[in-house]
Amino acid sequence: MSELLTRRRLITTGLAAAAGASGLAVAARLADRYSLIPPDHRGLFGAGETLTYAAHRILTAHHSLAREFERSQISKVIPVNGKHPEVESYQRLQAGGFADWRLTIDGLVARPSSFSLADLKRFPVHSQITHQACEEGWSFIAEWTGARLSDVLNVVGVQPQAKWVFFFTIDQWWDSLDIPDALHPQTFLAYGMNGQEMPLDHGAPVRLKVARQLGYKSLKYLSRITVTDTMKNIGDGLGSGSPSTGYSWYAGI
Amino acid sequence: MAESVQLHELAIPEVNVSDALRHSAVVRVTHWITTISFLALLLSGIAILLAHPRLYWGETGAREGPSLIDLPLPFVLDVPIRGPGRYLHFLSAWVCVLTGLFYLLYGFFSRHFRKNLLPSKDDFSWRVISPHLRLTRPKPEEALKYNGVQRLAYIAVVFVLFPLMIWTGLGMSPAVTSVFPWLATTFGGQQSARTIHFFVTIVLVIFVLVHIIMVFRAGFIARVRAMITGRVAAAKEHS
Protein backbone atom coordinates (compact mmCIF):
# COMPACT_ATOMS: atom_id res chain seq x y z
CA MET A 1 0.00 0.00 0.00
CA SER A 2 2.76 2.39 0.92
CA GLU A 3 4.45 1.66 -2.40
CA LEU A 4 1.24 2.49 -4.20
CA LEU A 5 0.98 5.67 -2.23
CA THR A 6 4.49 6.78 -3.06
CA ARG A 7 4.00 6.03 -6.73
CA ARG A 8 0.75 7.89 -6.74
CA ARG A 9 2.37 10.72 -4.88
CA LEU A 10 5.25 10.75 -7.36
CA ILE A 11 2.85 10.97 -10.30
CA THR A 12 0.77 13.73 -8.71
CA THR A 13 3.90 15.65 -7.76
CA GLY A 14 5.20 15.33 -11.32
CA LEU A 15 1.89 16.42 -12.80
CA ALA A 16 1.64 19.33 -10.38
CA ALA A 17 5.19 20.42 -11.23
CA ALA A 18 4.47 20.23 -14.97
CA ALA A 19 1.20 22.13 -14.52
CA GLY A 20 2.99 24.69 -12.36
CA ALA A 21 5.77 25.20 -14.91
CA SER A 22 3.41 25.56 -17.88
CA GLY A 23 1.12 27.74 -15.76
CA LEU A 24 4.07 30.02 -15.02
CA ALA A 25 4.97 30.18 -18.71
CA VAL A 26 1.38 31.07 -19.64
CA ALA A 27 1.24 33.65 -16.84
CA ALA A 28 4.49 35.22 -18.06
CA ARG A 29 3.15 35.52 -21.64
CA LEU A 30 -0.16 36.96 -20.46
CA ALA A 31 1.62 39.38 -18.13
CA ASP A 32 3.80 40.58 -20.99
CA ARG A 33 0.84 40.94 -23.35
CA TYR A 34 -1.17 42.99 -20.89
CA SER A 35 1.84 45.09 -19.81
CA LEU A 36 2.02 43.73 -16.27
CA ILE A 37 5.82 43.50 -16.09
CA PRO A 38 7.85 46.37 -14.60
CA PRO A 39 11.34 47.23 -15.94
CA ASP A 40 13.06 46.08 -12.71
CA HIS A 41 11.59 42.57 -12.97
CA ARG A 42 14.93 40.74 -13.09
CA GLY A 43 16.55 38.78 -10.31
CA LEU A 44 15.13 37.52 -7.04
CA PHE A 45 13.72 40.89 -5.97
CA GLY A 46 12.20 41.37 -9.42
CA ALA A 47 9.70 38.62 -8.60
CA GLY A 48 8.26 40.69 -5.75
CA GLU A 49 8.17 43.83 -7.90
CA THR A 50 6.40 42.02 -10.73
CA LEU A 51 3.76 40.61 -8.37
CA THR A 52 3.14 44.06 -6.86
CA TYR A 53 3.00 45.85 -10.21
CA ALA A 54 0.77 43.23 -11.88
CA ALA A 55 -1.57 43.09 -8.86
CA HIS A 56 -1.88 46.89 -8.80
CA ARG A 57 -2.45 47.16 -12.55
CA ILE A 58 -5.30 44.63 -12.33
CA LEU A 59 -6.71 46.19 -9.13
CA THR A 60 -6.64 49.78 -10.46
CA ALA A 61 -7.66 48.90 -14.02
CA HIS A 62 -10.82 51.00 -13.68
CA HIS A 63 -8.70 54.16 -13.18
CA SER A 64 -9.34 54.41 -9.46
CA LEU A 65 -8.76 57.87 -8.02
CA ALA A 66 -6.32 58.59 -5.19
CA ARG A 67 -8.03 59.82 -2.04
CA GLU A 68 -8.77 63.56 -2.04
CA PHE A 69 -9.04 65.73 1.06
CA GLU A 70 -10.70 68.86 2.40
CA ARG A 71 -8.92 72.17 2.19
CA SER A 72 -8.81 72.20 6.02
CA GLN A 73 -6.68 69.05 5.92
CA ILE A 74 -3.84 70.68 3.98
CA SER A 75 -0.63 70.34 6.02
CA LYS A 76 0.38 73.44 7.96
CA VAL A 77 4.06 72.71 7.39
CA ILE A 78 5.12 71.40 4.01
CA PRO A 79 8.41 69.50 4.27
CA VAL A 80 11.09 70.40 1.77
CA ASN A 81 13.08 67.48 0.42
CA GLY A 82 16.15 68.95 -1.22
CA LYS A 83 16.76 72.50 -2.40
CA HIS A 84 16.29 73.70 -5.97
CA PRO A 85 19.17 73.11 -8.41
CA GLU A 86 22.17 75.38 -8.15
CA VAL A 87 23.13 75.00 -11.80
CA GLU A 88 23.58 78.15 -13.83
CA SER A 89 20.93 77.28 -16.43
CA TYR A 90 18.31 77.04 -13.68
CA GLN A 91 19.38 80.30 -12.07
CA ARG A 92 19.05 82.05 -15.42
CA LEU A 93 15.51 80.69 -15.91
CA GLN A 94 14.60 81.70 -12.38
CA ALA A 95 15.96 85.25 -12.87
CA GLY A 96 13.70 85.64 -15.90
CA GLY A 97 10.62 84.47 -14.01
CA PHE A 98 10.74 81.21 -16.02
CA ALA A 99 9.53 83.07 -19.12
CA ASP A 100 12.26 81.31 -21.13
CA TRP A 101 11.48 77.88 -19.70
CA ARG A 102 10.23 75.34 -22.22
CA LEU A 103 8.90 71.81 -21.89
CA THR A 104 9.67 69.83 -25.02
CA ILE A 105 7.68 66.73 -25.88
CA ASP A 106 9.08 64.35 -28.48
CA GLY A 107 9.39 60.66 -29.33
CA LEU A 108 6.39 58.64 -30.50
CA VAL A 109 4.07 61.59 -30.94
CA ALA A 110 2.39 62.97 -34.06
CA ARG A 111 3.38 66.60 -33.39
CA PRO A 112 6.59 67.06 -31.35
CA SER A 113 6.12 70.33 -29.51
CA SER A 114 7.54 72.74 -27.01
CA PHE A 115 5.40 74.44 -24.35
CA SER A 116 6.05 77.55 -22.32
CA LEU A 117 4.59 78.03 -18.84
CA ALA A 118 1.94 80.31 -20.36
CA ASP A 119 1.09 77.59 -22.92
CA LEU A 120 0.51 75.07 -20.15
CA LYS A 121 -1.68 77.49 -18.25
CA ARG A 122 -3.99 77.74 -21.29
CA PHE A 123 -4.98 74.09 -20.86
CA PRO A 124 -8.05 73.44 -18.65
CA VAL A 125 -6.94 74.14 -15.07
CA HIS A 126 -7.38 71.28 -12.61
CA SER A 127 -6.74 71.00 -8.88
CA GLN A 128 -6.39 68.13 -6.46
CA ILE A 129 -5.88 68.01 -2.70
CA THR A 130 -3.96 64.79 -2.26
CA HIS A 131 -1.57 63.05 0.05
CA GLN A 132 2.09 62.79 -0.85
CA ALA A 133 4.14 60.25 1.07
CA CYS A 134 7.86 59.69 0.90
CA GLU A 135 9.30 56.20 0.79
CA GLU A 136 11.16 57.17 3.98
CA GLY A 137 7.93 57.49 5.95
CA TRP A 138 6.99 61.19 6.20
CA SER A 139 4.07 62.68 4.33
CA PHE A 140 1.95 65.79 3.78
CA ILE A 141 -1.26 66.93 2.12
CA ALA A 142 -1.24 69.80 -0.36
CA GLU A 143 -3.34 71.27 -3.13
CA TRP A 144 -1.80 70.91 -6.56
CA THR A 145 -2.87 72.94 -9.58
CA GLY A 146 -1.90 72.34 -13.17
CA ALA A 147 -2.75 70.82 -16.51
CA ARG A 148 -3.64 67.18 -16.87
CA LEU A 149 -0.79 65.35 -18.59
CA SER A 150 -3.44 63.51 -20.64
CA ASP A 151 -4.74 66.85 -22.06
CA VAL A 152 -1.22 67.82 -23.13
CA LEU A 153 -0.46 64.40 -24.57
CA ASN A 154 -3.72 64.50 -26.56
CA VAL A 155 -2.59 67.72 -28.21
CA VAL A 156 0.76 66.26 -29.31
CA GLY A 157 -0.91 62.98 -30.34
CA VAL A 158 0.56 59.84 -28.74
CA GLN A 159 1.14 57.09 -31.29
CA PRO A 160 -0.61 53.75 -30.68
CA GLN A 161 2.58 51.71 -30.18
CA ALA A 162 3.66 53.94 -27.27
CA LYS A 163 4.22 52.13 -23.95
CA TRP A 164 6.14 54.53 -21.73
CA VAL A 165 6.33 58.25 -21.07
CA PHE A 166 9.77 59.42 -19.92
CA PHE A 167 10.40 62.59 -17.93
CA PHE A 168 13.72 64.44 -17.73
CA THR A 169 14.57 67.25 -15.34
CA ILE A 170 16.78 70.30 -15.25
CA ASP A 171 18.82 68.61 -12.48
CA GLN A 172 19.59 65.59 -14.69
CA TRP A 173 17.19 63.04 -13.20
CA TRP A 174 14.81 60.83 -15.11
CA ASP A 175 11.82 58.62 -14.50
CA SER A 176 8.94 57.15 -16.48
CA LEU A 177 5.28 56.19 -16.28
CA ASP A 178 3.30 53.53 -18.09
CA ILE A 179 0.44 54.70 -20.30
CA PRO A 180 -2.33 54.04 -17.70
CA ASP A 181 -0.60 56.29 -15.13
CA ALA A 182 0.40 58.89 -17.75
CA LEU A 183 -3.21 59.26 -18.88
CA HIS A 184 -4.65 59.07 -15.34
CA PRO A 185 -6.84 62.11 -14.52
CA GLN A 186 -4.79 62.87 -11.36
CA THR A 187 -1.47 62.93 -13.21
CA PHE A 188 -0.67 66.63 -13.54
CA LEU A 189 1.94 68.92 -14.96
CA ALA A 190 1.62 71.04 -11.81
CA TYR A 191 2.58 74.72 -11.80
CA GLY A 192 0.77 75.72 -8.60
CA MET A 193 0.79 74.56 -5.01
CA ASN A 194 -1.56 75.64 -2.20
CA GLY A 195 -2.91 78.51 -4.30
CA GLN A 196 0.51 79.94 -5.26
CA GLU A 197 3.00 79.53 -8.06
CA MET A 198 5.03 76.37 -7.59
CA PRO A 199 7.67 77.23 -4.92
CA LEU A 200 11.28 76.87 -6.05
CA ASP A 201 12.13 73.99 -3.70
CA HIS A 202 8.98 72.11 -4.69
CA GLY A 203 9.87 71.99 -8.36
CA ALA A 204 9.33 75.37 -10.04
CA PRO A 205 8.27 76.11 -12.62
CA VAL A 206 6.56 72.79 -13.35
CA ARG A 207 6.71 69.45 -11.63
CA LEU A 208 5.01 66.14 -12.28
CA LYS A 209 2.31 65.06 -9.81
CA VAL A 210 1.44 61.34 -9.77
CA ALA A 211 -1.21 60.90 -7.09
CA ARG A 212 -1.25 57.08 -6.88
CA GLN A 213 2.48 56.67 -6.32
CA LEU A 214 4.99 57.74 -3.68
CA GLY A 215 6.50 61.22 -3.78
CA TYR A 216 9.74 60.33 -5.54
CA LYS A 217 7.73 59.61 -8.68
CA SER A 218 6.51 63.22 -8.85
CA LEU A 219 9.62 64.70 -10.48
CA LYS A 220 10.48 68.35 -9.92
CA TYR A 221 11.96 70.87 -12.43
CA LEU A 222 10.67 69.17 -15.60
CA SER A 223 12.42 69.99 -18.86
CA ARG A 224 11.57 67.27 -21.38
CA ILE A 225 9.07 64.48 -22.01
CA THR A 226 9.72 61.61 -24.41
CA VAL A 227 7.15 59.02 -25.43
CA THR A 228 8.67 55.61 -26.26
CA ASP A 229 7.89 51.96 -26.79
CA THR A 230 11.12 50.74 -25.15
CA MET A 231 13.19 51.56 -22.08
CA LYS A 232 16.45 50.48 -23.68
CA ASN A 233 19.03 53.20 -24.33
CA ILE A 234 17.60 55.46 -21.62
CA GLY A 235 19.83 55.49 -18.55
CA ASP A 236 20.47 51.93 -17.37
CA GLY A 237 17.30 50.66 -19.03
CA LEU A 238 15.36 50.36 -15.76
CA GLY A 239 13.00 53.20 -16.61
CA SER A 240 14.24 55.48 -13.86
CA GLY A 241 17.23 56.51 -11.85
CA SER A 242 15.54 55.12 -8.75
CA PRO A 243 16.13 51.32 -8.96
CA SER A 244 19.91 51.76 -8.80
CA THR A 245 19.43 53.50 -5.44
CA GLY A 246 17.15 50.81 -4.00
CA TYR A 247 13.83 52.50 -4.82
CA SER A 248 11.70 50.48 -7.22
CA TRP A 249 10.54 51.81 -10.59
CA TYR A 250 6.88 51.35 -9.65
CA ALA A 251 6.08 53.34 -6.52
CA GLY A 252 2.45 52.43 -5.86
CA ILE A 253 3.76 50.07 -3.14
CA MET B 1 23.11 -7.58 21.28
CA ALA B 2 22.25 -4.48 19.30
CA GLU B 3 19.09 -6.22 18.20
CA SER B 4 17.99 -6.86 21.77
CA VAL B 5 18.50 -3.23 22.73
CA GLN B 6 16.37 -2.19 19.80
CA LEU B 7 13.69 -4.66 20.81
CA HIS B 8 13.82 -3.39 24.35
CA GLU B 9 13.33 0.16 23.14
CA LEU B 10 10.48 -0.89 20.93
CA ALA B 11 8.75 -2.33 23.95
CA ILE B 12 8.49 1.08 25.63
CA PRO B 13 4.98 2.48 25.13
CA GLU B 14 6.32 5.92 24.24
CA VAL B 15 7.65 4.49 21.01
CA ASN B 16 4.07 4.63 19.74
CA VAL B 17 4.11 8.25 20.67
CA SER B 18 7.31 8.80 18.76
CA ASP B 19 5.72 7.32 15.67
CA ALA B 20 2.76 9.64 15.80
CA LEU B 21 2.78 12.29 13.12
CA ARG B 22 2.66 15.47 15.19
CA HIS B 23 2.64 18.10 12.46
CA SER B 24 1.37 17.62 8.93
CA ALA B 25 3.69 18.36 6.02
CA VAL B 26 1.77 21.53 5.12
CA VAL B 27 2.02 22.88 8.67
CA ARG B 28 5.75 22.15 8.80
CA VAL B 29 6.61 23.62 5.39
CA THR B 30 4.47 26.74 5.87
CA HIS B 31 5.88 27.17 9.40
CA TRP B 32 9.44 27.39 8.16
CA ILE B 33 8.71 29.49 5.08
CA THR B 34 6.83 31.90 7.34
CA THR B 35 9.74 31.88 9.79
CA ILE B 36 12.21 32.86 7.06
CA SER B 37 9.97 35.47 5.45
CA PHE B 38 9.09 36.95 8.87
CA LEU B 39 12.78 37.31 9.68
CA ALA B 40 13.37 38.97 6.29
CA LEU B 41 10.38 41.27 6.83
CA LEU B 42 11.62 42.19 10.29
CA LEU B 43 15.17 43.00 9.18
CA SER B 44 14.11 44.93 6.08
CA GLY B 45 11.38 46.61 8.14
CA ILE B 46 14.00 47.85 10.61
CA ALA B 47 16.03 49.14 7.65
CA ILE B 48 12.99 51.04 6.34
CA LEU B 49 12.08 52.34 9.81
CA LEU B 50 15.59 53.73 10.33
CA ALA B 51 15.06 56.04 7.36
CA HIS B 52 12.50 57.86 9.51
CA PRO B 53 12.22 56.55 13.10
CA ARG B 54 9.33 58.82 14.07
CA LEU B 55 5.70 57.76 14.40
CA TYR B 56 2.60 59.88 13.80
CA TRP B 57 -1.15 59.64 14.11
CA GLY B 58 -3.65 60.66 11.42
CA GLU B 59 -3.00 61.25 7.74
CA THR B 60 0.31 63.09 7.68
CA GLY B 61 3.51 63.62 9.62
CA ALA B 62 6.99 64.94 8.99
CA ARG B 63 10.16 65.95 10.79
CA GLU B 64 9.08 69.60 10.69
CA GLY B 65 5.84 68.90 12.60
CA PRO B 66 4.72 67.18 15.82
CA SER B 67 5.08 63.43 16.28
CA LEU B 68 3.29 60.76 18.28
CA ILE B 69 6.50 59.01 19.30
CA ASP B 70 10.14 59.79 18.62
CA LEU B 71 11.79 56.38 18.70
CA PRO B 72 15.23 56.45 20.33
CA LEU B 73 16.86 55.47 17.05
CA PRO B 74 19.10 57.39 14.65
CA PHE B 75 17.94 58.59 11.24
CA VAL B 76 19.95 56.34 8.91
CA LEU B 77 19.10 57.03 5.32
CA ASP B 78 21.91 55.98 3.09
CA VAL B 79 22.86 52.52 4.24
CA PRO B 80 19.73 50.46 4.83
CA ILE B 81 16.95 51.74 2.62
CA ARG B 82 19.19 52.27 -0.37
CA GLY B 83 20.50 48.77 -0.04
CA PRO B 84 18.15 45.87 -0.57
CA GLY B 85 15.94 46.83 2.40
CA ARG B 86 12.92 47.98 0.47
CA TYR B 87 13.04 45.39 -2.31
CA LEU B 88 13.51 42.63 0.30
CA HIS B 89 10.52 43.85 2.32
CA PHE B 90 8.09 43.52 -0.57
CA LEU B 91 9.49 40.24 -1.87
CA SER B 92 9.25 38.62 1.57
CA ALA B 93 5.79 40.16 2.09
CA TRP B 94 4.60 38.34 -1.02
CA VAL B 95 6.18 35.07 0.13
CA CYS B 96 4.60 35.47 3.57
CA VAL B 97 1.15 36.39 2.24
CA LEU B 98 0.99 33.63 -0.38
CA THR B 99 2.23 31.07 2.16
CA GLY B 100 -0.35 32.35 4.63
CA LEU B 101 -3.17 32.05 2.11
CA PHE B 102 -2.16 28.49 1.30
CA TYR B 103 -2.01 27.67 5.02
CA LEU B 104 -5.45 29.22 5.61
CA LEU B 105 -7.04 27.19 2.80
CA TYR B 106 -5.37 24.04 4.11
CA GLY B 107 -6.36 24.84 7.69
CA PHE B 108 -10.02 25.18 6.84
CA PHE B 109 -10.34 22.27 4.44
CA SER B 110 -8.23 19.79 6.41
CA ARG B 111 -10.01 20.80 9.65
CA HIS B 112 -6.58 21.63 11.10
CA PHE B 113 -8.02 24.79 12.67
CA ARG B 114 -11.02 23.05 14.17
CA LYS B 115 -9.08 20.03 15.45
CA ASN B 116 -5.84 21.65 16.58
CA LEU B 117 -6.39 25.35 17.14
CA LEU B 118 -9.97 25.84 18.32
CA PRO B 119 -9.82 25.62 22.12
CA SER B 120 -12.42 23.68 24.10
CA LYS B 121 -14.00 24.75 27.40
CA ASP B 122 -11.79 22.34 29.34
CA ASP B 123 -8.73 24.20 28.14
CA PHE B 124 -9.65 27.15 30.30
CA SER B 125 -10.03 25.83 33.83
CA TRP B 126 -7.59 27.60 36.17
CA ARG B 127 -5.87 24.31 36.93
CA VAL B 128 -4.98 23.99 33.26
CA ILE B 129 -4.12 27.59 32.55
CA SER B 130 -2.13 28.73 35.56
CA PRO B 131 0.99 26.59 34.94
CA HIS B 132 1.15 27.94 31.37
CA LEU B 133 0.96 31.53 32.47
CA ARG B 134 3.84 30.87 34.84
CA LEU B 135 5.76 29.42 31.87
CA THR B 136 6.39 26.13 33.71
CA ARG B 137 7.94 23.28 31.81
CA PRO B 138 5.25 21.34 29.89
CA LYS B 139 4.79 17.62 30.61
CA PRO B 140 5.91 15.24 27.85
CA GLU B 141 2.39 14.12 26.95
CA GLU B 142 1.59 17.73 26.19
CA ALA B 143 3.82 17.39 23.14
CA LEU B 144 0.92 15.64 21.44
CA LYS B 145 -1.50 18.51 21.31
CA TYR B 146 -1.63 22.25 21.81
CA ASN B 147 -2.85 23.54 25.18
CA GLY B 148 -5.47 26.27 25.54
CA VAL B 149 -3.08 29.20 25.90
CA GLN B 150 -1.11 27.97 22.90
CA ARG B 151 -4.30 27.63 20.88
CA LEU B 152 -5.39 31.15 21.69
CA ALA B 153 -1.94 32.56 20.94
CA TYR B 154 -1.79 30.83 17.55
CA ILE B 155 -5.34 31.89 16.69
CA ALA B 156 -4.45 35.49 17.56
CA VAL B 157 -1.33 35.35 15.37
CA VAL B 158 -3.04 33.71 12.40
CA PHE B 159 -6.40 35.49 12.46
CA VAL B 160 -5.67 38.86 14.08
CA LEU B 161 -2.00 39.91 14.00
CA PHE B 162 -0.99 38.78 10.50
CA PRO B 163 -4.20 40.15 8.91
CA LEU B 164 -3.59 43.44 10.75
CA MET B 165 -0.04 43.59 9.37
CA ILE B 166 -1.31 43.07 5.82
CA TRP B 167 -4.14 45.55 6.32
CA THR B 168 -1.94 48.34 7.72
CA GLY B 169 0.73 47.57 5.11
CA LEU B 170 -1.77 48.00 2.29
CA GLY B 171 -3.18 51.07 4.09
CA MET B 172 0.12 52.83 3.37
CA SER B 173 -0.13 52.22 -0.38
CA PRO B 174 -1.36 55.20 -2.40
CA ALA B 175 -2.41 52.87 -5.24
CA VAL B 176 -4.26 50.28 -3.13
CA THR B 177 -6.06 52.93 -1.06
CA SER B 178 -7.26 54.53 -4.32
CA VAL B 179 -9.35 51.36 -4.70
CA PHE B 180 -10.05 50.65 -1.01
CA PRO B 181 -9.84 53.97 0.89
CA TRP B 182 -11.13 52.32 4.11
CA LEU B 183 -7.81 50.45 4.42
CA ALA B 184 -6.36 53.79 5.61
CA THR B 185 -9.39 55.72 6.87
CA THR B 186 -10.51 53.01 9.33
CA PHE B 187 -7.43 53.77 11.43
CA GLY B 188 -7.65 57.53 10.94
CA GLY B 189 -5.18 57.84 8.09
CA GLN B 190 -2.05 56.64 6.36
CA GLN B 191 0.30 57.60 9.21
CA SER B 192 -1.93 55.82 11.76
CA ALA B 193 -1.68 52.69 9.61
CA ARG B 194 2.12 53.05 9.65
CA THR B 195 2.14 53.42 13.45
CA ILE B 196 -0.09 50.36 13.96
CA HIS B 197 2.12 48.45 11.49
CA PHE B 198 5.01 49.20 13.86
CA PHE B 199 3.22 48.18 17.08
CA VAL B 200 1.81 44.94 15.67
CA THR B 201 5.39 44.12 14.68
CA ILE B 202 6.41 44.57 18.34
CA VAL B 203 3.59 42.22 19.46
CA LEU B 204 4.66 39.64 16.85
CA VAL B 205 8.29 39.87 17.98
CA ILE B 206 7.20 39.30 21.60
CA PHE B 207 5.15 36.30 20.44
CA VAL B 208 8.16 34.85 18.63
CA LEU B 209 10.40 35.36 21.68
CA VAL B 210 7.92 33.67 24.08
CA HIS B 211 7.39 30.92 21.49
CA ILE B 212 11.14 30.26 21.34
CA ILE B 213 11.43 30.30 25.16
CA MET B 214 8.60 27.76 25.45
CA VAL B 215 10.21 25.56 22.82
CA PHE B 216 13.44 25.63 24.85
CA ARG B 217 11.64 24.74 28.07
CA ALA B 218 9.75 21.90 26.39
CA GLY B 219 12.94 20.42 24.92
CA PHE B 220 14.43 22.38 22.06
CA ILE B 221 15.86 19.55 19.96
CA ALA B 222 12.79 17.32 20.21
CA ARG B 223 10.33 20.10 19.42
CA VAL B 224 12.34 21.53 16.54
CA ARG B 225 12.79 17.99 15.20
CA ALA B 226 9.02 17.54 15.41
CA MET B 227 8.49 20.69 13.37
CA ILE B 228 11.00 19.47 10.77
CA THR B 229 10.27 15.74 10.51
CA GLY B 230 6.74 15.77 11.85
CA ARG B 231 7.55 13.08 14.50
CA VAL B 232 7.44 13.72 18.21
CA ALA B 233 10.03 11.30 19.62
CA ALA B 234 8.73 11.83 23.13
CA ALA B 235 10.63 8.76 24.39
CA LYS B 236 13.95 10.55 24.05
CA GLU B 237 12.64 13.53 25.94
CA HIS B 238 12.02 11.32 29.01
CA SER B 239 15.61 10.38 29.59
Boltz contact constraints between the chains, C-beta under 6 A:
constraints:
  - contact:
      token1: [A, 45]
      token2: [B, 87]
      max_distance: 6.0
  - contact:
      token1: [A, 45]
      token2: [B, 91]
      max_distance: 6.0
  - contact:
      token1: [A, 48]
      token2: [B, 90]
      max_distance: 6.0
  - contact:
      token1: [A, 48]
      token2: [B, 91]
      max_distance: 6.0
  - contact:
      token1: [A, 48]
      token2: [B, 94]
      max_distance: 6.0
  - contact:
      token1: [A, 51]
      token2: [B, 94]
      max_distance: 6.0
  - contact:
      token1: [A, 52]
      token2: [B, 90]
      max_distance: 6.0
  - contact:
      token1: [A, 56]
      token2: [B, 175]
      max_distance: 6.0
  - contact:
      token1: [A, 59]
      token2: [B, 179]
      max_distance: 6.0
  - contact:
      token1: [A, 60]
      token2: [B, 175]
      max_distance: 6.0
  - contact:
      token1: [A, 60]
      token2: [B, 179]
      max_distance: 6.0
  - contact:
      token1: [A, 64]
      token2: [B, 178]
      max_distance: 6.0
  - contact:
      token1: [A, 64]
      token2: [B, 179]
      max_distance: 6.0
  - contact:
      token1: [A, 65]
      token2: [B, 178]
      max_distance: 6.0
  - contact:
      token1: [A, 66]
      token2: [B, 174]
      max_distance: 6.0
  - contact:
      token1: [A, 66]
      token2: [B, 178]
      max_distance: 6.0
  - contact:
      token1: [A, 67]
      token2: [B, 177]
      max_distance: 6.0
  - contact:
      token1: [A, 67]
      token2: [B, 181]
      max_distance: 6.0
  - contact:
      token1: [A, 75]
      token2: [B, 60]
      max_distance: 6.0
  - contact:
      token1: [A, 77]
      token2: [B, 64]
      max_distance: 6.0
  - contact:
      token1: [A, 77]
      token2: [B, 65]
      max_distance: 6.0
  - contact:
      token1: [A, 79]
      token2: [B, 62]
      max_distance: 6.0
  - contact:
      token1: [A, 79]
      token2: [B, 64]
      max_distance: 6.0
  - contact:
      token1: [A, 136]
      token2: [B, 51]
      max_distance: 6.0
  - contact:
      token1: [A, 136]
      token2: [B, 52]
      max_distance: 6.0
  - contact:
      token1: [A, 137]
      token2: [B, 52]
      max_distance: 6.0
  - contact:
      token1: [A, 138]
      token2: [B, 52]
      max_distance: 6.0
  - contact:
      token1: [A, 138]
      token2: [B, 62]
      max_distance: 6.0
  - contact:
      token1: [A, 139]
      token2: [B, 60]
      max_distance: 6.0
  - contact:
      token1: [A, 140]
      token2: [B, 60]
      max_distance: 6.0
  - contact:
      token1: [A, 140]
      token2: [B, 62]
      max_distance: 6.0
  - contact:
      token1: [A, 141]
      token2: [B, 60]
      max_distance: 6.0
  - contact:
      token1: [A, 212]
      token2: [B, 174]
      max_distance: 6.0
  - contact:
      token1: [A, 212]
      token2: [B, 175]
      max_distance: 6.0
  - contact:
      token1: [A, 212]
      token2: [B, 178]
      max_distance: 6.0
  - contact:
      token1: [A, 245]
      token2: [B, 82]
      max_distance: 6.0
  - contact:
      token1: [A, 246]
      token2: [B, 82]
      max_distance: 6.0
  - contact:
      token1: [A, 246]
      token2: [B, 83]
      max_distance: 6.0
  - contact:
      token1: [A, 246]
      token2: [B, 86]
      max_distance: 6.0
  - contact:
      token1: [A, 252]
      token2: [B, 175]
      max_distance: 6.0
  - contact:
      token1: [A, 253]
      token2: [B, 173]
      max_distance: 6.0
